[in-house]
């Protein structure tokens, strides 16, 4: 399985670390809404198909990435920096993305 | 300054080795830069940091992922978004950068004692490195001056191409000797010289 890192380009999955489900929304740390915390900790969509995931390119640029992976085929349809709002100046140009 | 010892010493054997009857196709050296520094810019401060690098080293970083260049004594390359490795033959680079890279711009991390630099050169350098790392070493994909960060069996490595057939590899000092031995073994079949 290859993941095309927006900075480093296509790399083997061995360079990446799975950081969990990308659909979770962390409640406000001060929140005492136990249902929201329960959902954050335990509830998972577990889809047979496209799945939003967080991966870290731990064996490369160490950036956290928002990845859409098909759980049936392992096809990666989208990779983006998690911190997309602060795109660094050195970011790979859009046309270079696979 | 305390004299820095090479972690490769027990396994560093100068001379020709391996299958060199038909010539030596790999040259391995330890370049021993005096300074290895990692610079990180906070989001939005990348251009300021790149300007500071230019002021101190005279090297104008190109835009783009993994861009870099070297003038022989000093080298710089990007290895992650907003992060750069800078090396110098002379010591004291981290102290110099600490004066201009203020906490508002980013961070300076002195890795001079934490990493070592191994240089692999020769017509088969690409070929040997391709046995180690699953990245494209062809010149159009990995131009001169550019940097890449990758791993070999969980040993993190930063690689800069410093000429068409020459690469500088920065690895953790604690892993350096085993990485060096692996590099020597991988070079045996084409003949290598240690200088």
Interface residues (C-beta under 8 A of the other chain):
Chain A: X7 X8 X9 X11 X12 X14 X15 X59 X60 X61 X62 X63 X81 X83 X86 X88 X89 X90 X91 X92 X93 X96
Chain B: X41 X43 X44 X46 X47 X50 X63 X64 X65 X66 X67 X78 X79 X80 X81 X82 X83 X134 X135 X136 X148 X149 X150 X151 X154 X156
